[in-house]
Amino acid sequence: MNAAAPPADPDRRAWLEKLRCIGRREGFFEELGADHTALYVARGDTLIVTFENLDHVFEHHDNRMPWGHAFVSSQGWSMLGLMAHGWTWYRDPAVFAFFDYLAADGFFAQFRRVVFYGASMGAYAACAFSAAAPGATVIAISPQATLDRTIAPWERRYRAAWRRDFTGAYGYAPAQVQAAHRVHLFHDPAAPLDAMHATLFDGPNVAKYACRFAGHRIASLWMAAGILKPVVMECVDGTLTPPRFYRMARARRDVPRYQRDLLDRARAMGRDTLAARYCEAVLARREAAPYFAAALEELRGSAPA
Protein backbone atom coordinates (compact mmCIF):
# COMPACT_ATOMS: atom_id res chain seq x y z
CA MET A 1 0.00 0.00 0.00
CA ASN A 2 1.14 3.58 -0.62
CA ALA A 3 2.29 5.35 2.52
CA ALA A 4 0.30 8.30 3.78
CA ALA A 5 1.97 11.72 3.83
CA PRO A 6 3.41 12.31 7.32
CA PRO A 7 1.26 14.71 9.34
CA ALA A 8 2.86 18.04 10.28
CA ASP A 9 1.56 18.00 13.85
CA PRO A 10 4.15 16.30 16.13
CA ASP A 11 1.36 15.03 18.39
CA ARG A 12 -0.35 13.46 15.42
CA ARG A 13 2.90 11.86 14.25
CA ALA A 14 3.39 10.37 17.71
CA TRP A 15 -0.20 9.15 17.71
CA LEU A 16 0.18 7.43 14.35
CA GLU A 17 3.38 5.83 15.58
CA LYS A 18 1.41 4.49 18.55
CA LEU A 19 -1.10 2.95 16.15
CA ARG A 20 1.74 1.41 14.13
CA CYS A 21 3.15 -0.15 17.30
CA ILE A 22 -0.25 -1.59 18.22
CA GLY A 23 -0.59 -2.97 14.70
CA ARG A 24 2.84 -4.60 14.78
CA ARG A 25 2.13 -6.10 18.19
CA GLU A 26 -1.50 -7.18 17.79
CA GLY A 27 -2.35 -7.38 14.10
CA PHE A 28 -1.40 -4.81 11.47
CA PHE A 29 -1.55 -1.12 10.66
CA GLU A 30 -1.85 0.09 7.08
CA GLU A 31 -1.66 3.60 5.63
CA LEU A 32 -3.91 3.63 2.58
CA GLY A 33 -2.81 6.43 0.31
CA ALA A 34 -2.74 9.93 1.81
CA ASP A 35 -6.17 9.98 3.41
CA HIS A 36 -6.94 6.67 5.12
CA THR A 37 -5.54 4.23 7.65
CA ALA A 38 -6.55 0.78 8.86
CA LEU A 39 -5.77 -0.76 12.25
CA TYR A 40 -6.38 -4.47 12.80
CA VAL A 41 -6.35 -5.94 16.30
CA ALA A 42 -6.62 -9.73 16.44
CA ARG A 43 -8.74 -11.30 19.18
CA GLY A 44 -11.52 -13.84 18.65
CA ASP A 45 -13.45 -15.28 15.73
CA THR A 46 -15.89 -12.35 15.52
CA LEU A 47 -14.58 -9.40 13.48
CA ILE A 48 -16.02 -5.89 13.83
CA VAL A 49 -15.12 -3.56 10.95
CA THR A 50 -15.60 0.11 11.87
CA PHE A 51 -15.39 3.30 9.84
CA GLU A 52 -14.90 6.82 11.13
CA ASN A 53 -13.17 10.15 10.62
CA LEU A 54 -9.52 10.05 11.66
CA ASP A 55 -9.59 13.71 12.76
CA HIS A 56 -12.60 13.00 14.98
CA VAL A 57 -10.78 10.08 16.60
CA PHE A 58 -7.67 12.20 17.23
CA GLU A 59 -9.51 15.22 18.61
CA HIS A 60 -12.45 13.73 20.51
CA HIS A 61 -11.70 10.22 21.73
CA ASP A 62 -10.03 10.15 25.14
CA ASN A 63 -7.60 7.39 24.20
CA ARG A 64 -7.43 8.39 20.51
CA MET A 65 -8.43 4.93 19.39
CA PRO A 66 -11.09 4.02 16.81
CA TRP A 67 -14.64 3.83 18.16
CA GLY A 68 -15.28 0.73 20.15
CA HIS A 69 -11.65 -0.40 20.46
CA ALA A 70 -11.95 -0.98 24.21
CA PHE A 71 -15.53 -2.26 23.92
CA VAL A 72 -14.77 -4.63 21.04
CA SER A 73 -11.63 -5.93 22.74
CA SER A 74 -13.49 -6.45 26.02
CA GLN A 75 -15.92 -8.74 24.20
CA GLY A 76 -13.06 -10.84 22.86
CA TRP A 77 -13.82 -9.70 19.30
CA SER A 78 -11.28 -8.78 16.65
CA MET A 79 -11.44 -5.27 15.18
CA LEU A 80 -10.53 -3.69 11.87
CA GLY A 81 -10.83 0.07 12.32
CA LEU A 82 -10.81 2.19 9.16
CA MET A 83 -10.18 5.91 9.60
CA ALA A 84 -10.56 8.68 7.02
CA HIS A 85 -8.52 11.87 7.16
CA GLY A 86 -11.36 14.22 6.26
CA TRP A 87 -14.82 13.81 4.75
CA THR A 88 -13.77 11.45 1.99
CA TRP A 89 -16.63 8.91 2.17
CA TYR A 90 -13.79 6.43 1.62
CA ARG A 91 -13.99 6.98 -2.14
CA ASP A 92 -10.33 6.23 -2.72
CA PRO A 93 -8.77 3.58 -5.01
CA ALA A 94 -6.31 2.75 -2.20
CA VAL A 95 -9.23 1.76 0.05
CA PHE A 96 -10.86 -0.22 -2.77
CA ALA A 97 -7.60 -2.10 -3.36
CA PHE A 98 -7.25 -2.79 0.37
CA PHE A 99 -10.66 -4.48 0.58
CA ASP A 100 -10.09 -6.30 -2.70
CA TYR A 101 -6.84 -7.67 -1.26
CA LEU A 102 -8.45 -8.73 2.05
CA ALA A 103 -11.24 -10.55 0.20
CA ALA A 104 -8.90 -12.31 -2.23
CA ASP A 105 -6.48 -13.27 0.55
CA GLY A 106 -9.23 -14.96 2.57
CA PHE A 107 -8.92 -12.51 5.48
CA PHE A 108 -12.67 -12.36 6.16
CA ALA A 109 -13.13 -16.10 5.67
CA GLN A 110 -11.14 -16.88 8.84
CA PHE A 111 -13.86 -15.39 11.06
CA ARG A 112 -17.06 -17.07 12.17
CA ARG A 113 -18.85 -13.71 12.19
CA VAL A 114 -18.06 -10.45 10.36
CA VAL A 115 -19.88 -7.22 11.23
CA PHE A 116 -19.53 -3.86 9.47
CA TYR A 117 -20.43 -0.85 11.62
CA GLY A 118 -20.65 2.89 10.96
CA ALA A 119 -22.67 6.07 11.39
CA SER A 120 -23.38 8.67 8.68
CA MET A 121 -20.33 8.66 6.36
CA GLY A 122 -19.11 5.59 8.22
CA ALA A 123 -22.50 3.92 7.70
CA TYR A 124 -22.23 4.52 3.95
CA ALA A 125 -18.79 2.89 4.03
CA ALA A 126 -19.98 -0.01 6.20
CA CYS A 127 -22.70 -0.76 3.66
CA ALA A 128 -20.49 -0.26 0.60
CA PHE A 129 -17.51 -2.33 1.74
CA SER A 130 -19.58 -5.13 3.22
CA ALA A 131 -19.61 -6.46 -0.34
CA ALA A 132 -16.05 -7.65 0.29
CA ALA A 133 -17.37 -10.11 2.90
CA PRO A 134 -20.57 -11.78 1.64
CA GLY A 135 -22.73 -13.02 4.50
CA ALA A 136 -21.63 -10.26 6.86
CA THR A 137 -23.91 -8.32 9.21
CA VAL A 138 -24.15 -4.57 8.70
CA ILE A 139 -25.02 -1.98 11.35
CA ALA A 140 -25.76 1.31 9.56
CA ILE A 141 -26.81 4.39 11.55
CA SER A 142 -28.12 7.31 9.46
CA PRO A 143 -26.44 6.04 6.28
CA GLN A 144 -26.22 7.72 2.92
CA ALA A 145 -27.01 5.50 -0.05
CA THR A 146 -24.79 7.58 -2.35
CA LEU A 147 -23.79 11.17 -2.99
CA ASP A 148 -23.95 10.67 -6.75
CA ARG A 149 -25.70 13.78 -8.06
CA THR A 150 -27.53 11.80 -10.74
CA ILE A 151 -29.18 9.58 -8.10
CA ALA A 152 -29.49 11.89 -5.10
CA PRO A 153 -29.69 15.46 -6.43
CA TRP A 154 -31.87 16.30 -3.42
CA GLU A 155 -28.96 15.72 -1.03
CA ARG A 156 -27.67 19.24 -0.37
CA ARG A 157 -25.35 18.41 2.53
CA TYR A 158 -21.74 17.24 2.19
CA ARG A 159 -20.83 19.52 -0.71
CA ALA A 160 -17.14 18.79 -0.12
CA ALA A 161 -17.74 15.22 -1.32
CA TRP A 162 -19.76 16.00 -4.44
CA ARG A 163 -16.65 15.89 -6.64
CA ARG A 164 -15.88 12.32 -5.62
CA ASP A 165 -16.83 9.39 -7.84
CA PHE A 166 -19.60 7.26 -6.31
CA THR A 167 -19.87 4.93 -9.28
CA GLY A 168 -17.92 1.75 -9.90
CA ALA A 169 -16.27 -0.32 -7.16
CA TYR A 170 -18.04 -0.28 -3.81
CA GLY A 171 -20.13 2.63 -5.05
CA TYR A 172 -23.90 2.47 -4.62
CA ALA A 173 -24.44 1.27 -1.06
CA PRO A 174 -27.91 -0.32 -1.50
CA ALA A 175 -26.49 -2.57 -4.22
CA GLN A 176 -23.40 -3.45 -2.19
CA VAL A 177 -25.40 -4.81 0.78
CA GLN A 178 -27.31 -7.34 -1.32
CA ALA A 179 -24.89 -10.12 -0.33
CA ALA A 180 -25.03 -9.27 3.38
CA HIS A 181 -26.75 -11.66 5.75
CA ARG A 182 -28.55 -8.89 7.62
CA VAL A 183 -28.54 -5.10 7.44
CA HIS A 184 -29.71 -3.24 10.55
CA LEU A 185 -30.52 0.27 9.33
CA PHE A 186 -31.37 2.96 11.88
CA HIS A 187 -32.71 6.33 10.75
CA ASP A 188 -35.03 9.17 11.74
CA PRO A 189 -38.06 9.14 9.42
CA ALA A 190 -38.79 12.73 10.53
CA ALA A 191 -35.42 13.85 9.08
CA PRO A 192 -36.33 14.18 5.38
CA LEU A 193 -32.91 13.66 3.79
CA ASP A 194 -32.00 10.70 5.99
CA ALA A 195 -35.43 9.19 5.33
CA MET A 196 -34.92 9.55 1.57
CA HIS A 197 -31.60 7.73 1.74
CA ALA A 198 -33.20 4.98 3.84
CA THR A 199 -35.91 4.38 1.23
CA LEU A 200 -33.22 3.43 -1.29
CA PHE A 201 -32.27 0.41 0.84
CA ASP A 202 -35.11 -1.98 0.06
CA GLY A 203 -33.70 -5.50 -0.05
CA PRO A 204 -35.25 -8.42 1.84
CA ASN A 205 -32.20 -8.58 4.12
CA VAL A 206 -32.67 -4.96 5.31
CA ALA A 207 -34.33 -4.37 8.70
CA LYS A 208 -35.20 -0.72 9.26
CA TYR A 209 -35.66 0.81 12.71
CA ALA A 210 -37.39 4.17 13.02
CA CYS A 211 -35.63 6.50 15.46
CA ARG A 212 -38.22 9.25 15.31
CA PHE A 213 -37.08 12.74 16.31
CA ALA A 214 -33.56 11.50 17.05
CA GLY A 215 -32.15 13.55 14.18
CA HIS A 216 -29.03 12.61 12.25
CA ARG A 217 -26.79 12.08 15.29
CA ILE A 218 -28.48 8.92 16.49
CA ALA A 219 -25.29 7.25 17.73
CA SER A 220 -24.40 10.13 20.05
CA LEU A 221 -27.97 10.13 21.41
CA TRP A 222 -27.69 6.41 22.11
CA MET A 223 -24.38 6.97 23.87
CA ALA A 224 -26.01 9.57 26.12
CA ALA A 225 -28.90 7.17 26.78
CA GLY A 226 -26.54 4.29 27.51
CA ILE A 227 -27.91 2.00 24.81
CA LEU A 228 -25.32 2.16 22.01
CA LYS A 229 -23.35 -0.86 23.22
CA PRO A 230 -26.42 -3.00 23.99
CA VAL A 231 -27.89 -2.28 20.56
CA VAL A 232 -24.60 -3.14 18.85
CA MET A 233 -24.21 -6.33 20.90
CA GLU A 234 -27.68 -7.57 19.95
CA CYS A 235 -27.04 -6.80 16.28
CA VAL A 236 -23.80 -8.77 16.48
CA ASP A 237 -25.31 -11.82 18.17
CA GLY A 238 -28.45 -11.74 16.03
CA THR A 239 -30.98 -11.24 18.83
CA LEU A 240 -32.14 -7.71 18.04
CA THR A 241 -35.79 -7.45 17.01
CA PRO A 242 -37.94 -4.33 16.55
CA PRO A 243 -39.78 -4.86 19.88
CA ARG A 244 -36.48 -5.29 21.74
CA PHE A 245 -35.00 -2.21 20.07
CA TYR A 246 -37.98 0.03 20.74
CA ARG A 247 -37.99 -0.99 24.40
CA MET A 248 -34.33 -0.01 24.70
CA ALA A 249 -34.93 3.21 22.76
CA ARG A 250 -37.29 4.47 25.46
CA ALA A 251 -34.18 5.48 27.40
CA ARG A 252 -33.83 8.45 25.04
CA ARG A 253 -36.73 10.13 26.83
CA ASP A 254 -34.44 10.99 29.76
CA VAL A 255 -31.64 12.48 27.65
CA PRO A 256 -31.58 16.30 28.00
CA ARG A 257 -30.64 16.83 24.35
CA TYR A 258 -33.59 14.76 23.18
CA GLN A 259 -35.95 16.56 25.56
CA ARG A 260 -34.79 19.95 24.35
CA ASP A 261 -35.11 18.92 20.69
CA LEU A 262 -38.70 17.79 21.27
CA LEU A 263 -39.57 21.06 23.00
CA ASP A 264 -38.01 23.14 20.23
CA ARG A 265 -39.85 21.10 17.62
CA ALA A 266 -43.22 21.59 19.36
CA ARG A 267 -42.65 25.33 19.65
CA ALA A 268 -41.56 25.62 16.01
CA MET A 269 -44.84 23.94 15.02
CA GLY A 270 -46.83 26.44 17.07
CA ARG A 271 -48.01 23.72 19.48
CA ASP A 272 -47.68 25.95 22.55
CA THR A 273 -50.14 24.01 24.73
CA LEU A 274 -48.33 20.77 24.01
CA ALA A 275 -44.98 22.48 24.60
CA ALA A 276 -46.12 23.80 27.99
CA ARG A 277 -47.32 20.36 29.05
CA TYR A 278 -44.05 18.83 27.98
CA CYS A 279 -42.12 21.42 30.01
CA GLU A 280 -44.20 20.50 33.05
CA ALA A 281 -43.50 16.80 32.50
CA VAL A 282 -39.74 17.36 32.20
CA LEU A 283 -39.64 19.61 35.26
CA ALA A 284 -41.48 16.96 37.26
CA ARG A 285 -38.75 14.43 36.38
CA ARG A 286 -35.63 16.63 36.66
CA GLU A 287 -34.43 18.64 39.62
CA ALA A 288 -32.71 21.29 37.52
CA ALA A 289 -33.94 22.13 34.02
CA PRO A 290 -33.59 25.91 33.61
CA TYR A 291 -34.21 25.80 29.85
CA PHE A 292 -37.60 24.20 30.42
CA ALA A 293 -38.44 26.43 33.36
CA ALA A 294 -37.74 29.54 31.28
CA ALA A 295 -39.69 28.15 28.31
CA LEU A 296 -42.67 27.31 30.51
CA GLU A 297 -42.71 30.80 31.98
CA GLU A 298 -42.57 32.28 28.50
CA LEU A 299 -45.32 30.00 27.23
CA ARG A 300 -47.57 30.79 30.16
CA GLY A 301 -46.95 34.49 29.71
CA SER A 302 -47.93 34.31 26.05
CA ALA A 303 -51.06 32.24 26.67
CA PRO A 304 -54.36 34.06 25.99
CA ALA A 305 -56.16 35.30 29.10
C-alpha positions, -999 to 999 in steps of 0.1 A, spaced: 0 0 0 11 36 -6 23 54 25 3 83 38 20 117 38 34 123 73 13 147 93 29 180 103 16 180 139 42 163 161 14 150 184 -3 135 154 29 119 142 34 104 177 -2 91 177 2 74 143 34 58 156 14 45 185 -11 30 161 17 14 141 32 -2 173 -2 -16 182 -6 -30 147 28 -46 148 21 -61 182 -15 -72 178 -23 -74 141 -14 -48 115 -16 -11 107 -19 1 71 -17 36 56 -39 36 26 -28 64 3 -27 99 18 -62 100 34 -69 67 51 -55 42 77 -65 8 89 -58 -8 123 -64 -45 128 -63 -59 163 -66 -97 164 -87 -113 192 -115 -138 187 -134 -153 157 -159 -123 155 -146 -94 135 -160 -59 138 -151 -36 109 -156 1 119 -154 33 98 -149 68 111 -132 101 106 -95 101 117 -96 137 128 -126 130 150 -108 101 166 -77 122 172 -95 152 186 -124 137 205 -117 102 217 -100 101 251 -76 74 242 -74 84 205 -84 49 194 -111 40 168 -146 38 182 -153 7 202 -117 -4 205 -119 -10 242 -155 -23 239 -148 -46 210 -116 -59 227 -135 -65 260 -159 -87 242 -131 -108 229 -138 -97 193 -113 -88 166 -114 -53 152 -105 -37 119 -108 1 123 -108 22 92 -102 59 96 -106 87 70 -85 119 72 -114 142 63 -148 138 48 -138 115 20 -166 89 22 -138 64 16 -140 70 -21 -103 62 -27 -88 36 -50 -63 28 -22 -92 18 0 -109 -2 -28 -76 -21 -34 -72 -28 4 -107 -45 6 -101 -63 -27 -68 -77 -13 -84 -87 20 -112 -105 2 -89 -123 -22 -65 -133 6 -92 -150 26 -89 -125 55 -127 -124 62 -131 -161 57 -111 -169 88 -139 -154 111 -171 -171 122 -188 -137 122 -181 -105 104 -199 -72 112 -195 -39 95 -204 -8 116 -206 29 110 -227 61 114 -234 87 87 -203 87 64 -191 56 82 -225 39 77 -222 45 40 -188 29 40 -200 0 62 -227 -8 37 -205 -3 6 -175 -23 17 -196 -51 32 -196 -65 -3 -160 -77 3 -174 -101 29 -206 -118 16 -227 -130 45 -216 -103 69 -239 -83 92 -241 -46 87 -250 -20 114 -258 13 96 -268 44 115 -281 73 95 -264 60 63 -262 77 29 -270 55 0 -248 76 -23 -238 112 -30 -239 107 -68 -257 138 -81 -275 118 -107 -292 96 -81 -295 119 -51 -297 155 -64 -319 163 -34 -290 157 -10 -277 192 -4 -254 184 25 -217 172 22 -208 195 -7 -171 188 -1 -177 152 -13 -198 160 -44 -167 159 -66 -159 123 -56 -168 94 -78 -196 73 -63 -199 49 -93 -179 17 -99 -163 -3 -72 -180 -3 -38 -201 26 -51 -239 25 -46 -244 13 -11 -279 -3 -15 -265 -26 -42 -234 -35 -22 -254 -48 8 -273 -73 -13 -249 -101 -3 -250 -93 34 -268 -117 58 -286 -89 76 -285 -51 74 -297 -32 106 -305 3 93 -314 30 119 -327 63 108 -350 92 117 -381 91 94 -388 127 105 -354 138 91 -363 142 54 -329 137 38 -320 107 60 -354 92 53 -349 95 16 -316 77 17 -332 50 38 -359 44 12 -332 34 -13 -323 4 8 -351 -20 1 -337 -55 -1 -352 -84 18 -322 -86 41 -327 -50 53 -343 -44 87 -352 -7 93 -357 8 127 -374 42 130 -356 65 155 -382 92 153 -371 127 163 -336 115 170 -321 136 142 -290 126 123 -268 121 153 -285 89 165 -253 72 177 -244 101 201 -280 101 214 -277 64 221 -244 70 239 -260 96 261 -289 72 268 -265 43 275 -279 20 248 -253 22 220 -233 -9 232 -264 -30 240 -279 -23 206 -246 -31 189 -242 -63 209 -277 -76 199 -270 -68 163 -238 -88 165 -253 -118 182 -285 -117 160 -310 -112 188 -321 -77 180 -358 -75 170 -379 -43 165 -398 -49 199 -365 -53 217 -350 -22 201 -380 0 207 -380 -10 244 -343 0 247 -349 32 228 -373 45 255 -342 55 274 -338 85 250 -367 101 268 -344 110 298 -316 125 277 -316 163 280 -306 168 243 -336 148 232 -359 166 256 -348 200 243 -351 189 207 -387 178 213 -396 211 230 -380 231 202 -399 211 176 -432 216 194 -427 253 196 -416 256 160 -448 239 150 -468 264 171 -480 237 195 -477 259 225 -501 240 247 -483 208 240 -450 225 246 -461 238 280 -473 204 291 -441 188 280 -421 214 300 -442 205 330 -435 168 325 -397 174 322 -396 196 353 -415 170 373 -387 144 364 -356 166 367 -344 186 396 -327 213 375 -339 221 340 -336 259 336 -342 258 299 -376 242 304 -384 264 334 -377 295 313 -397 281 283 -427 273 305 -427 308 320 -426 323 285 -453 300 272 -476 308 302 -470 345 297 -479 343 260 -511 322 267 -544 341 260 -562 353 291 
